[in-house]
Amino acid sequence: MDLNTVNGYRRARTRADLALGPGERILGGGTWLYSEPQLDTTGLVDLTTMGWAPLTRTDEGLSIAATCTIAELLAHPDRPPLAVECANALLASSAIWTVATVGGNVCRAFAAAGMVALCAALDGVALVWAPSGGGPHDYRIPVAELATGNGTTSLAPGEVLRALEIPARALAARTAFRKIALAELGRSGAVLTGRVDPGGEAVFVITAATASPTVLRYPALPGAAALRADVDAAVGYYTDPLGSADWRRQVSGVLLEEIRQELA
């Protein structure tokens, strides 16, 4: 879609270039930005010209640049577990993957955002660049907390997602994945993930079925009854044309039990 209100464009080369003027917006891949009118947007600041390496592996884990495209993520030999499954959970073609960024999907924070599901499942942490009165400063926040609702985040105006950090213990975990949608090619109604870390700790995550990620943690793999009780007690199940809240709760319980059995 043509954004006919935009009359300015800047390529960001340094952190100082990311200071936004009135009406300016950060541009990543643009796959959502160009999908509908942006009547309040008069200028774009291109984040992809910052020159960030798409993925960087260290002893602490994996850092995924906000500008890393989904295609680059999937093609990288150090891609995290569940990356392919979570990318396929998106309602997007492989052509969109070559443009859409991991950071952009996280910042849009739709309930069915596949990259939110990926990061929440692996205890991903967002590195945020934030301006302040005394100059810019950084902070980190779990992606599961950054996404506060269906399409909302905790990011304040002017804050920029720099990277998504996946810890080494999550990269070494055993994982499992399930997804369900009411239509064969429809948006995910529920995306369920689970993992067991090398130390035996277990994590189960509900996305798409709840407005923001629901993370369930256990010191060891839980029993079926305990897991189901926690799934039923979770808040945030919602109703829309792609599924009712009751259906989302029910299928989440069924599919997480499949994951629990697969990981056992």
GIPEVEN-V207791 format. One record per run of one state. SS is the DSSP state (H for helix, E for strand, C for the rest). FROM is the first residue (numbers start at 1). TO is the last residue. If there is no record, write none. Layout:
[[SS;FROM;TO] [SS;FROM;TO]]
This chain:
[[C;1;7] [E;8;11] [C;12;14] [H;15;18] [C;19;23] [E;24;27] [C;28;32] [H;33;35] [C;36;42] [E;43;46] [H;47;50] [C;51;54] [E;55;58] [C;59;60] [E;61;65] [C;66;68] [E;69;69] [H;70;75] [C;76;82] [H;83;88] [C;89;93] [H;94;97] [C;98;100] [E;101;101] [H;102;108] [C;109;113] [H;114;121] [C;122;124] [E;125;130] [C;131;136] [E;137;142] [H;143;146] [E;147;149] [C;150;151] [E;152;153] [C;154;159] [E;160;167] [H;168;171] [C;172;173] [E;174;180] [C;181;189] [E;190;196] [C;197;201] [E;202;207] [C;208;209] [E;210;210] [C;211;213] [E;214;218] [C;219;223] [H;224;233] [C;234;236] [E;237;237] [C;238;239] [E;240;240] [C;241;242] [E;243;243] [C;244;244] [H;245;263] [C;264;264]]
